[in-house]
Amino acid sequence: MVDAPNKRRRGRPKTFERPKVVSVAMQSYWQDGVDGVSLNEVCRLAGVSKPGVYREFGGEDGLKAAAFKHYAEVVSGSMLSEVVGAQPFAQGLTALIQAVTTPAEARPLGCLLAKTRWSSARLGPETRAQVDAAVETVHEAFMAWVLQAKTRGEIPADIAVDVAAAFLITQFNTILMQMAAEEDPTFIRAQARLAFAGLLGSSLSLEETV
């Protein structure tokens, strides 16, 4: 007896690996800047075709937006929660400075968000919206961190939460840009100790490991 043919035919296996393409794009934009990497180069590095990118993301703007979203979730969005945690403010600040000034083989130097905001990068509407959302998420995280520190009495009472959060963000953006310029991490940490001294108050100080 002959078996009946399968009624359902399997379609062509999907060879477009979206997570891989997004990761490659993120690393490329982080390393060389959004305007420094062409869509053709991203396709070559990821091993995919340009029509495939258009089918999956709707175009280069959609790919860039996905890359920035991935960066916000994997890198900047998790940095404060993973590094700072619930430890005292001075210790958390020490840990965060150490983290952002320690080169890692798996990631480029500096910050993708800072590089993009401080450059003349031409961004499409989807990418611009994603960058703005990522920046706002970082701002909210710093605001929550500062508020927690003020509640504990770890930051002088006369310093406004929004001012302290903006100051922290500005300083860390500067640190990250210095790292991207390949300045000496030890020298950067020494500057950080000086920059953050006023925020910590006379009773607190950064650990010398910074």
Buried (B, 14 or more C-beta within 10 A) or exposed (E): EEEEEEEEEEEEEEEBBBEEBBBBBBBBBBBEBBEEBEBEBBBEBBEBEBEBBBEBBEBBBBBBBBBBBBBBEBBBBEBBEEBBEEEEBBBBBBBBBBEBBEEEEEBBBBBBBBBBBEEEBEBBEBBBBBBEBBBEBBBEBBBBBBBBBBEEEBBBEEBEBEEBBBBBBEBBBBBBBBBBEEBEBEEBBEBBBEBBEEBBBEEBBBEEEB
